[in-house]
C-alpha cells in the first residue's frame, strides 16, 4: 500500500486555503487509499520569532481541526512532530548530505528572511536549515507520496534529491517520494491580494477565510473580495486573478470546473454570493465537529499519544539504518555470534 505523509505548521489559524489545498484530500482520499500519516509540525514553528504559549495553543487547535475535517485515527496516524524524536535525529544527518546552496535557493527562505530583515530582526539559522528537517519528516517513514499545495512542492523536490544522494553515497536507505496535488484550488489566493496565496501566517485578515470563521464573517470577506476591471466573469488567472480565484474556490467547493462555471455568471456580485454560500456550506460540518471535539480534550490527547507511538515505531528502523549507513556506531552493540572454537 502507498505510504503518504503530510504536515501542517502551527504558526497561524488554519484557513480555507489549507483545507481546499491539502487537508480535504487527506480526509476524503488519502486516509482511505493509503497508509497515511498526518503531522502537526511544531518544530518548524520555531524557525521564526514566536510566542511559546501560542505555538502550544495552535498545535492543540490544529490537531482538533484535523480530526474535525474527517481524519479518522482508525484509518490514519495523526501525531505531533516533536513527540517523535526520530525527526530531529534524521534532520542532522540530512544536513550533512545537503549543501548550503540548496538551502539558500529555497523560495520560502528567501521570502521569509527578507521579511525578517525588513522588520529589523535577525534571521535564525533554523530558517535556513529547516528544509532538511522537512525532508526528515518525509523520508523517516518511507513515504511514497506527499500531498501538498504548490508552495511546498520545492521542498518535496529537495527531499527527493537528498534521498537519491544519500542512497548513492551510502547505500539504498530511503524511498524517493513524489508529490500529489488536488485537481483544483491547489493554491487558494488571498481575497484582497489575489496574486498572493491565502497564508495562515499572513496579517491581512480581511483577505483570509479561516476554518473557524462565523458564517456571516465568511460572507462579508468573500463579498468584499477584490475583483478585476475588464471583460466580466472570465476565468483568466493572468488578466483577472481576483475572478479566477473566486471561480477556483467555487469549483473546489462544488466539484465543478472553474472555466465552465465562468460561463454561468454575468455579474461579479452573483459569483461572490454563490461562492460565499458554497464556502459556508463546506465549512459547516467541520465547525460542528470541532465544537464537539472541544468538549472532549482527553480524546484528542489520546489520539496524539497513540499516533506518536505508531509513528515512532515506523520511523525508528529507517532512521537507525540511516545512522549505520552514514557511519555512526550503534548505541547498543549487537550481540556477537557464538565463537565456534569455544
N, C-alpha and C positions, 0 to 999 in steps of 0.2 A: 504494500500500500504506500502511496506517495506520502512523504512527511512534509508538513507545512509548518513554518514558523513566521510569526509577525508580532510586532510590539507597538505600544503606544507610550509616549513620553508624558509624564505628569507635570507639564510646565504651564498648563492653562486648561480651562474648561473645554470639554470635547464639543466639537462643532458639527454642523451639518456636513461640512466637507470631510471630516474624519469618518462620518458614518457612511455617506454615499461613496466616498473614495476607497474605503477599505473595510470598515467594520461590518457593514451589512453583508458583504460577500463572505466574511468569516462565519457569520451566523447562518446564512442561507445556503452556502455551498461547501465551504472548506471543511467544516466540522463533520459533515456527513460523508464527504467523498475522500477524506484523507485522515492520516494520523496527525492531528493538528495541535500545535502549542501556541498559546497567545499570552503575551507577557507585558506587564507594566514595567517599562524600562526606566526605573527610578534613578539608576546610576547616571544615566545620560542627562538627567535634570541638574546635575551638579556641575556641569561644564560652564555655566554662567552664574552670575550673582543671583542668589536665591534666598528665600525665607524657608528655613528647615521645617517649620510647622506647616507652611503652605504645601510643601512637597509631600509631607505625610498625608495631609488632608486630601490633596488631589489624587494621591495614589489610591486611597480608600474609595474616593468617588469614582475614579476610573474603573476600578475593579467592579464596583457595584453596577456601573453603567454597562460594562461589557456583558455582565450576566443579564442585565435588563434588555439588551438588544437581542438576546436569544442564545448566547453561548451556554451550552449545557456541559457541566463538568463530568457528566457520564459519557459524553462523546468526545471531549477535547480536554486539554490541560491548560488551566488558567493559573498564573502564578506571578509573583513579583521577582524581578531580576536580582535584586540584592539578597534575596533569600536563598539563592543558588550560587555558591562560591565559584563554581566552575567557569562562570562568565568572566570574572576577574582573573582567574588563573590563566585562561586561554588568551585573554586580551594581551597580556605582556608578551607571550610567545609570538603572537601575530605582529606586535610592534617590532619584533626582532626580524620579521620577514618583510614588512612593509618598508617603503622608502619615504624620506622627507618630502620629495617631490609629489608623490602620490597623495600624501595628506594635504599638502598646500593647494592642490588642484581641486579639492572638493568644493563644490559651489556653495554649500551651506557654510563651510568655514570662511570662505571669502566674504559672504554676506554678513554673517554674524560678527566676525571680527571687525569688519568695517563699522558696523553699528556701535560696537563697544568702544571703538576708538573715537567715533564722533561724539559719544557721550562723555568722553574724557576718562573712561575706565580702562583697566588693563585687561588683556586677553589671556585667559587661563590656558596652560599647556594642554589640559584635558580637552579643550575645544578643538585643538589641532589633532589630537590622537584618538578622539572618540570613534572615528570610523573603524579603527582596529577593534574596539570593544563591540561595535555593531556587527562586525564580521564574526567575532567570537560568539555573539548571541546566536547567529545563524549556523555557523559551522559546528558548534558543540553538539548539535542534535542530529547531525547527518541529514540536514534539511535538503529536500529536493526542490521545493518551491516556496517563494517568498511573495505573498500577495501584498503589494504596496502601491501607493499613489505614485504619480510621475516624478514627484520631487525627491523620492527616495531611491529611484532606480540606479543612480550613480553609485550609491553606497553598496547596493547588491552587486553591481559590476566589480567593485573593489573586492568584495568578499570572494567572488569568483576568481579574480586574479590571484589573491593570496592563497586560496585553496590549491590552484593549479601550481603555483610556485613552490608551495610547501611540499606538495606531492612529488614534484620533480626533484627537489633537492634532498628530501629526507625519506622518501618512500610514501606510497599511497596511504593516506590517513583520512582525508576529508572527501565527502561528497561535494561535487561542484554544483551549487544551487542555480536556479533560474527564477526570473521574475514572472509575476502574473498580475494583470491589471483588469479591472472591470470594463465592460463594453462602453459605457458612457459615464460621464461625471468622474473620471479618474482624478481630475483636479478641479474642484469647485472653486470659483473665484470670489473675491471679496465683492459684496454688493455695491460698495461705494467706490472701490478701485478695481474694476473688473479685469485689469491686466496683472493683478497680484492675487495669489491664492488666498483662500479663506483659512488663515492660520490661527490656531488657538492661542498662540503667544502674542498675536497682534493686539495693539491697544485700540484699534479702530472698531469699537463695539457696534456702532450702527451698521457696519458692513458685514457683521458676522452673526449667523444664526447658531445659537448654542443649543445643544440637545435638551437642556432643561429650561429653555425659554418658554414663557407662558404663550398660549396660542395667540393672544392679542399682540404680544410683542413680536412674534414671528410675522404676523400680518403687516404690522407697521413697518418693520425692517424691509420686507420684500416690496411693499407698495412704494417705499421711498428709494428703491434701488436706482442707481444711475443707469440711464438708458442712452441711446445714441441718436443724433440727428441724422436724417437721411431717408432711406427707402422703405420705411415702415418695418414690419416684423419680418426680418430676413436672417437666416442662420449664416452668419459670416463672422468667424472669430477674429479676423484681421480688421475688418472695417466696422463691425458692430459688436465689440466684445461684451458690452452690457447685455444686449438682447441675446447673444449666443449663450451667455452664462445662464440666464433665466430659462432658456429653452433646454439647456442640458440638465438643469435642476429638475424641471418639469418632466423631462423624458426619463430621468433616473427614478423619479418618484412614481411614475405611472407605467413604466415599462414601454414607453413609446420611443420614437426616433426624433431627435431634435430638428432635423431638416424637414421631416414630414409634418411635425407639429407647427412649424413656422407658417405653413400654408393655411392653418386653421384660424389665424388671428389677423385682424385688421388694425387693431389698436394696441398700444403698449399697456394701457390700463387693463384690458381684458386678459392679456397674458400674465400680468402681475397678479391679478386676482386669482386666476386659476392656479398659478404657481404657489401662491401663498396657501391656498386651501389644500393643495396636494402635500405640501410640506407639513402642515398642521396634522394631517391625517397619518402621514408616515411616522411622525414623532409621537403621536398619541399613545400607542401601545408601549413604546419604550418608556415614556414618562410614567405611565400607570404602573408598570412593573418595577420601575426604580423606586417609586413610593412604597411599594410592598416590601422590597428588599431592605429599605432603610429602617424598617421596623424590626429587622432580624439581623443585626450586625454579626452575631455569632455564626450564622450560616455562611456569610461572606468570608469571615476569617477562617472557617473550616475549609472552605473551597480553596483558599490561597495556601493554607498549610498542606493540604493533601496534594495540591498541584505542584508545590515546591518539592515535595518528596518524590513524586513521579519524575519531574524534570531532572532532579539531581541524579536519579538512578539512570536516566537515559544519557545524560551528558558526561558523567564521570568516566566511563570506558573510553570515549573518544578523546577526552582531554588527557587522560593518563597515557593513552597511546601517543598523542602528540608530544608529551613531555619525554617519553622514551625515545621517540624518533629524532627529536632535535638534540638529544644528547644529555638529558638530565638524569641523574641517578635516582632510581625509585626510593621513596621514603622508607619502605619496608622491603628488605631483601627477600626474594623468593627463596623458598626452602630448597636447599641443594639436593640434587638427585643422589640417591644412595651410592656409595662407592663400592664397586663390585669386588675390590680387593680386600675389604674388611672381613 
